[in-house]
């Protein structure tokens, strides 16, 4: 057993920044699902997942409540398998103007320092 412990990779500590990003992701996911009563926006099934309309890589809209939609497992897979068809469906219920405004907002380059993430988390918890 002592020899095997030599080959184990040491457990990394989670940085404060990673912790805050995970906390923000969990909070926005919960808020999106609560907003629609934990039902899939497309078919009404439960349970549901939080799907981002604009990619999570875009920090300017990553934690925007309008950027999320709750989808069941099957519709979540469909959203990833047929992105253009999903985009047309989103425009149908979301509205073209709102979708384009969200898209433009997502194009802004944004970076958050750790103190910004802490403030954002505090504000989102207060609003919830």
Buried (B, 14 or more C-beta within 10 A) or exposed (E): EEEEEEEEEEEEEEEEEEBBBEBBBEBBBEBBBEEBEEBBBBEEBEEBBBBBBBEEEBBBBBBBEBBBBBBBEEBBEBBEEEEEEBBEBBBEEBEEEEBEEBBEBBEEEEEBEEEEBBEBBEEBEEEE
